Amino acid sequence: MYMSGKSLLIILFVGLTAGWVAGQILQGVGFGIISDLLIGIVGAFIGSWLLPQLGIHLGMGIVAAIINATIGALILLLIIRLVRGGGGWRASWGKRP
């Protein structure tokens, strides 16, 4: 399998963008740029497998790829939170600003 430099840059861009967006949606996760990139790339694989299984097709293009990867990254971050003990949501429930 041959992957051009352009394809690799697109994958890295989509992964980094999706990881960053997922980290912004789920405040308090904050893994850093390398971890956001890895979470976004793994999230892209999760999203590209899970969404078609659910009958959801977002279409083609870079925006659809970023949305797909972001959904997968959100799922991955939720799983990581459950495994690590939750921290963010449970600690803030019931507290008033």
NORWO-V176939 format. One record per backbone hydrogen bond with DSSP energy under -1.0 kcal/mol. NH is the residue of the N-H (numbers start at 1). CO is the residue of the C=O. E is the energy in kcal/mol with one decimal. If there is no record, write none. Layout:
nh;co;e
NH;CO;E
NH;CO;E
This chain:
nh;co;e
8;4;-2.1
9;5;-2.1
10;6;-2.2
11;7;-2.4
12;8;-2.5
13;9;-2.5
14;10;-2.8
15;11;-2.6
16;12;-2.6
17;13;-2.6
18;14;-2.7
19;15;-2.5
20;16;-2.3
21;17;-2.7
22;18;-2.5
23;19;-2.0
24;20;-2.0
25;21;-2.2
26;22;-2.4
27;25;-1.1
29;26;-1.2
36;32;-2.6
37;33;-2.1
38;34;-2.3
39;35;-3.0
40;36;-2.5
41;37;-2.3
42;38;-2.8
43;39;-2.5
44;40;-1.8
45;41;-1.5
46;42;-2.4
47;43;-3.3
48;44;-2.4
49;45;-1.2
50;46;-3.2
51;47;-1.9
53;49;-1.0
54;50;-1.5
55;52;-1.1
56;51;-2.9
65;61;-1.9
66;62;-2.3
67;63;-2.4
68;64;-2.6
69;65;-2.6
70;66;-2.4
71;67;-2.3
72;68;-2.1
73;69;-2.6
74;70;-2.5
75;71;-2.0
76;72;-2.4
77;73;-2.9
78;74;-2.3
79;75;-2.1
80;76;-2.5
81;77;-2.4
82;78;-2.1
83;79;-2.3
84;80;-2.7
86;81;-3.3
87;85;-1.3
88;86;-2.8
91;87;-1.0
93;89;-1.1
95;92;-1.2
